[in-house]
């Protein structure tokens, strides 16, 4: 298994979610109050002077609306302050709660930070005089974790890099890069995260242990989620469900949500059934009481029944779909098998997510649209990683529902399809027109006769068209090449 992970405690990514909640117009007043109190308590307890200034300063704080028109720059630390959108929802907050600035508190926190830094410096000097390299690195590690704890991005990264250059232990080097990745995730620095994920992959491939390989898989999946590469994120997140130990990255309940959403929008129907609908880890959370018990006891597996079945007609599916008991709120701390320290998770109501999966697979499209709206309200609009792409996700899921119904028919009544989805004919007409214009759905709408005709793609004709298209491009390139090198005989002399 290798050594236990190091540098995994900071930064606290749940604080970034709390900051997002304060600036998110979709958050409820109660959730904002809870996030505000948590932020204030943690800032005081952990003496986070740089983060406090970044958030609440009267002229430069990103949670301050009064100082919008000021031009004076904040000067906390020697680093350049990240843009407001790095942690917040990307807009100036219109909060029902205030994050007050207390100059006396800030000066006290700052003095405590300076005193703590002096302690680290003395410890490092003593280690250099009396102890070995291991003790020196331990003192440097404390200082790096200090900068990460108080929210000083650039100094934390430079401290981690300094330790990385002077250590040869592979496991420690991987842990340092993972800490840098989390710092980038905290401040939503996607370029930093991408660069260091590639770096961590190189280190892991050079001999990383099993645990760090699995942790990196979760890190990579979360990064791909934030950059909207759901098709690449889904297999990584789903594979992480059974071996998840990266509680410093996100909670297990969040991992379940991310896995189901990425898989729902990107997996083919066969894989959707085997990896989400029939997956024991998913059914333990989204299934009814019997499914939960069977999955948790190990009796439920995605075995022979995991193969896909023939698609049923939408009308039959709508009438034959039997209602299942709604999943209740689940406290997932009991499901974590890791001995790593983790915060207690609040109970999560997975009912909308379970309804989305069930209705999509069963072809109950009116329930599917209602579940999609509930998922947008309860998950997409409340999570800092999902919020940025919520419009895209809802659009892609509507497209998936349309494609799933239309692929079973040559001709469908416009009114009948609108009724199946529980929407108006005008809305369906406008929505389908966008996808048809973008070549996402191969069909045409005959509004006069009130029908939708599907145009099934002919693979042979498509291959022929591709050959002609690429052939024309190749001929054009050869002609340009011939002119460039002067192949004509009259020009050779």
KEBA-744781 format. One line per 4 residues: number of its first residue (from 1); their letters; for each residue z, x, y of C-alpha. Coordinates in steps of 0.2 Angstrom, whole numbers, plus 5000, padded with zeros to 4 digits. Last residue first. Layout:
<rs>
NUM) A) Z/X/Y  ...
</rs>
This chain:
<rs>
493) XXXX) 4676/5082/5122  4686/5068/5115  4682/5055/5128  4664/5051/5121
489) XXXX) 4672/5049/5104  4683/5035/5108  4701/5038/5102  4708/5040/5120
485) XXXX) 4727/5042/5115  4733/5028/5127  4718/5017/5125  4720/5017/5106
481) XXXX) 4739/5014/5108  4735/4998/5118  4723/4992/5106  4735/4995/5091
477) XXXX) 4749/4986/5101  4737/4971/5103  4732/4971/5085  4751/4971/5080
473) XXXX) 4755/4956/5091  4741/4946/5084  4746/4950/5067  4764/4945/5071
469) XXXX) 4758/4928/5076  4746/4926/5063  4758/4931/5049  4771/4919/5057
465) XXXX) 4759/4904/5057  4755/4907/5039  4773/4908/5034  4777/4892/5043
461) XXXX) 4762/4884/5035  4768/4889/5018  4786/4884/5022  4781/4866/5028
457) XXXX) 4795/4860/5039  4800/4842/5037  4795/4832/5052  4808/4818/5054
453) XXXX) 4803/4802/5061  4816/4793/5072  4813/4774/5075  4815/4761/5089
449) XXXX) 4796/4756/5089  4794/4759/5107  4807/4773/5107  4797/4783/5094
445) XXXX) 4808/4799/5093  4801/4815/5085  4809/4826/5072  4812/4844/5067
441) XXXX) 4830/4847/5075  4834/4863/5084  4817/4866/5091  4825/4867/5109
437) XXXX) 4815/4851/5114  4821/4842/5099  4840/4847/5102  4839/4840/5120
433) XXXX) 4830/4824/5115  4843/4821/5102  4856/4819/5115  4846/4809/5127
429) XXXX) 4841/4796/5113  4858/4796/5106  4866/4792/5123  4853/4778/5126
425) XXXX) 4856/4771/5108  4875/4770/5111  4887/4778/5101  4897/4774/5085
421) XXXX) 4889/4788/5074  4883/4775/5061  4878/4763/5075  4867/4776/5084
417) XXXX) 4859/4779/5068  4855/4761/5065  4849/4758/5082  4837/4773/5081
413) XXXX) 4831/4767/5064  4828/4782/5052  4812/4788/5045  4809/4802/5033
409) XXXX) 4827/4803/5027  4840/4814/5019  4838/4828/5032  4842/4816/5046
405) XXXX) 4860/4813/5042  4865/4831/5040  4855/4836/5055  4863/4824/5066
401) XXXX) 4881/4829/5061  4877/4847/5063  4870/4844/5081  4886/4835/5085
397) XXXX) 4895/4850/5079  4885/4862/5089  4888/4852/5105  4906/4851/5102
393) XXXX) 4907/4870/5099  4896/4874/5114  4907/4864/5126  4923/4872/5118
389) XXXX) 4917/4890/5121  4929/4896/5134  4944/4885/5127  4943/4892/5109
385) XXXX) 4952/4909/5112  4964/4903/5125  4969/4888/5115  4973/4871/5122
381) XXXX) 4956/4863/5126  4949/4867/5109  4964/4862/5099  4971/4845/5104
377) XXXX) 4958/4838/5115  4943/4845/5107  4950/4841/5090  4952/4823/5095
373) XXXX) 4935/4822/5101  4928/4829/5085  4939/4817/5075  4931/4802/5084
369) XXXX) 4914/4809/5081  4917/4812/5063  4925/4794/5061  4908/4787/5067
365) XXXX) 4899/4799/5055  4908/4796/5039  4896/4808/5030  4909/4813/5017
361) XXXX) 4908/4831/5022  4909/4828/5040  4922/4814/5039  4934/4825/5028
357) XXXX) 4933/4841/5039  4935/4832/5056  4949/4821/5049  4958/4836/5043
353) XXXX) 4957/4844/5060  4962/4829/5069  4978/4827/5057  4983/4845/5058
349) XXXX) 4999/4842/5068  5007/4858/5070  5026/4861/5069  5032/4875/5080
345) XXXX) 5031/4892/5072  5046/4903/5070  5042/4921/5076  5038/4934/5064
341) XXXX) 5045/4950/5056  5035/4956/5042  5041/4951/5024  5024/4943/5021
337) XXXX) 5022/4927/5011  5020/4915/5025  5020/4897/5019  5038/4893/5025
333) XXXX) 5033/4898/5043  5019/4885/5042  5029/4870/5048  5017/4856/5045
329) XXXX) 5014/4840/5055  5009/4826/5044  4992/4824/5035  4985/4807/5036
325) XXXX) 4984/4798/5019  4966/4797/5013  4954/4783/5017  4941/4780/5004
321) XXXX) 4923/4784/5009  4912/4772/5000  4906/4762/5014  4902/4777/5026
317) XXXX) 4895/4787/5012  4884/4773/5006  4877/4771/5024  4874/4789/5026
313) XXXX) 4865/4791/5010  4873/4803/4998  4869/4822/4998  4868/4828/4980
309) XXXX) 4884/4838/4975  4889/4855/4980  4898/4866/4968  4917/4868/4970
305) XXXX) 4921/4857/4955  4919/4871/4943  4933/4881/4951  4940/4880/4969
301) XXXX) 4958/4881/4963  4973/4869/4963  4987/4872/4951  4994/4887/4962
297) XXXX) 5010/4878/4966  5006/4878/4984  4989/4870/4981  4995/4857/4969
293) XXXX) 5009/4852/4981  4998/4851/4996  4984/4842/4987  4997/4829/4981
289) XXXX) 5004/4826/4998  4987/4824/5007  4976/4839/5011  4974/4849/5027
285) XXXX) 4987/4862/5025  4988/4866/5006  4970/4860/5006  4965/4875/5017
281) XXXX) 4973/4888/5006  4967/4879/4990  4949/4880/4996  4940/4864/4991
277) XXXX) 4935/4857/5008  4935/4874/5016  4927/4888/5006  4919/4878/4992
273) XXXX) 4913/4863/5001  4908/4872/5017  4899/4885/5006  4888/4872/4998
269) XXXX) 4886/4863/5015  4880/4879/5024  4894/4888/5035  4893/4889/5053
265) XXXX) 4901/4875/5063  4914/4870/5050  4918/4888/5045  4922/4893/5063
261) XXXX) 4933/4878/5065  4942/4879/5048  4945/4898/5050  4951/4896/5068
257) XXXX) 4963/4882/5064  4970/4891/5049  4973/4907/5059  4982/4897/5072
253) XXXX) 4994/4890/5059  4996/4908/5052  5002/4914/5069  4992/4926/5079
249) XXXX) 4990/4945/5081  5007/4952/5078  5008/4940/5063  4995/4951/5055
245) XXXX) 5000/4949/5037  4987/4937/5030  4982/4940/5012  4976/4923/5007
241) XXXX) 4970/4917/5024  4961/4933/5028  4946/4929/5018  4943/4913/5028
237) XXXX) 4945/4923/5045  4932/4937/5039  4920/4924/5032  4920/4913/5048
233) XXXX) 4919/4927/5061  4901/4931/5058  4895/4914/5059  4907/4910/5073
229) XXXX) 4900/4924/5084  4906/4916/5100  4913/4931/5108  4931/4926/5106
225) XXXX) 4928/4921/5088  4920/4938/5084  4936/4946/5091  4947/4935/5080
221) XXXX) 4937/4940/5065  4938/4958/5069  4957/4958/5071  4959/4948/5054
217) XXXX) 4948/4960/5045  4958/4974/5053  4974/4968/5045  4966/4967/5028
213) XXXX) 4960/4985/5029  4977/4990/5036  4986/4982/5020  4974/4990/5008
209) XXXX) 4976/5008/5014  4963/5017/5025  4953/5031/5018  4938/5036/5029
205) XXXX) 4932/5017/5029  4948/5013/5038  4945/5026/5052  4927/5020/5055
201) XXXX) 4932/5002/5055  4946/5006/5068  4933/5014/5080  4921/5000/5078
197) XXXX) 4936/4988/5082  4940/5000/5096  4923/4998/5105  4923/4979/5103
193) XXXX) 4941/4977/5110  4938/4988/5125  4922/4978/5128  4931/4961/5126
189) XXXX) 4944/4965/5139  4954/4948/5137  4970/4956/5145  4980/4952/5129
185) XXXX) 4965/4955/5118  4962/4972/5126  4981/4976/5123  4979/4970/5105
181) XXXX) 4964/4982/5102  4974/4996/5109  4988/4992/5096  4975/4992/5083
177) XXXX) 4969/5009/5088  4987/5016/5087  4990/5008/5070  4974/5016/5063
173) XXXX) 4980/5033/5070  4997/5030/5061  4989/5027/5045  4977/5042/5046
169) XXXX) 4991/5054/5049  4984/5068/5060  4993/5065/5076  4990/5073/5093
165) XXXX) 4974/5064/5099  4981/5047/5094  4997/5050/5104  4988/5054/5120
161) XXXX) 4976/5039/5116  4992/5027/5114  4999/5034/5131  4982/5031/5140
157) XXXX) 4981/5013/5133  4999/5009/5139  4996/5017/5156  4980/5006/5158
153) XXXX) 4987/4990/5153  5005/4989/5161  5012/4973/5153  5030/4978/5152
149) XXXX) 5029/4979/5133  5014/4990/5132  5021/5002/5144  5037/5003/5134
145) XXXX) 5027/5004/5118  5018/5020/5125  5035/5027/5130  5043/5024/5113
141) XXXX) 5028/5032/5105  5030/5048/5116  5047/5050/5110  5042/5047/5091
137) XXXX) 5028/5060/5094  5041/5073/5100  5052/5069/5085  5038/5072/5073
133) XXXX) 5032/5088/5082  5049/5097/5079  5066/5097/5087  5076/5107/5099
129) XXXX) 5066/5111/5115  5051/5099/5113  5063/5085/5106  5075/5088/5121
125) XXXX) 5060/5086/5133  5054/5070/5125  5071/5062/5125  5073/5067/5144
121) XXXX) 5056/5059/5147  5061/5043/5137  5077/5041/5147  5068/5044/5163
117) XXXX) 5056/5030/5159  5071/5018/5155  5078/5022/5172  5061/5019/5181
113) XXXX) 5059/5002/5171  5077/4997/5176  5073/5000/5195  5057/4990/5193
109) XXXX) 5066/4976/5186  5079/4976/5199  5066/4977/5213  5057/4962/5205
105) XXXX) 5073/4952/5204  5077/4955/5223  5059/4951/5228  5059/4934/5218
101) XXXX) 5042/4926/5217  5042/4909/5211  5031/4903/5197  5028/4885/5202
97) XXXX) 5025/4869/5191  5012/4855/5194  4999/4869/5193  4982/4869/5201
93) XXXX) 4979/4887/5195  4964/4897/5201  4951/4898/5188  4947/4908/5173
89) XXXX) 4959/4901/5161  4971/4914/5164  4972/4931/5155  4957/4941/5161
85) XXXX) 4951/4928/5173  4961/4934/5187  4952/4951/5187  4962/4966/5180
81) XXXX) 4972/4976/5193  4966/4994/5195  4979/5006/5188  4990/5018/5199
77) XXXX) 5005/5006/5196  5008/4990/5206  4998/4992/5221  4992/4974/5224
73) XXXX) 4977/4973/5236  4978/4965/5253  4963/4953/5256  4973/4937/5258
69) XXXX) 4964/4920/5257  4970/4915/5240  4988/4920/5244  4996/4902/5243
65) XXXX) 4988/4899/5226  4999/4911/5216  4997/4912/5198  4986/4927/5199
61) XXXX) 4999/4936/5210  4992/4946/5225  4999/4938/5240  5016/4930/5235
57) XXXX) 5017/4941/5219  5019/4930/5204  5008/4935/5190  5003/4953/5192
53) XXXX) 5020/4956/5200  5029/4949/5185  5018/4959/5173  5022/4975/5182
49) XXXX) 5041/4972/5182  5042/4967/5164  5061/4969/5161  5061/4963/5143
45) XXXX) 5075/4950/5146  5069/4945/5163  5051/4944/5159  5055/4935/5143
41) XXXX) 5065/4922/5151  5053/4919/5165  5038/4918/5153  5047/4906/5141
37) XXXX) 5053/4895/5156  5035/4894/5162  5028/4890/5145  5040/4876/5142
33) XXXX) 5036/4869/5159  5018/4870/5156  5019/4862/5140  5029/4847/5148
29) XXXX) 5016/4845/5162  5002/4844/5149  4988/4857/5148  4970/4852/5151
25) XXXX) 4970/4860/5168  4974/4876/5161  4983/4888/5173  5000/4888/5165
21) XXXX) 4994/4886/5148  4984/4903/5150  5000/4912/5155  5008/4904/5139
17) XXXX) 4994/4910/5128  4995/4928/5136  5014/4927/5131  5010/4923/5113
13) XXXX) 5000/4940/5113  5017/4950/5114  5010/4967/5118  5019/4975/5108
9) XXXX) 5028/4974/5091  5014/4982/5080  5016/5000/5086  5019/5005/5067
5) XXXX) 5013/4997/5051  5023/5001/5036  5016/5016/5026  5003/5014/5012
1) X) 5000/5000/5000
</rs>
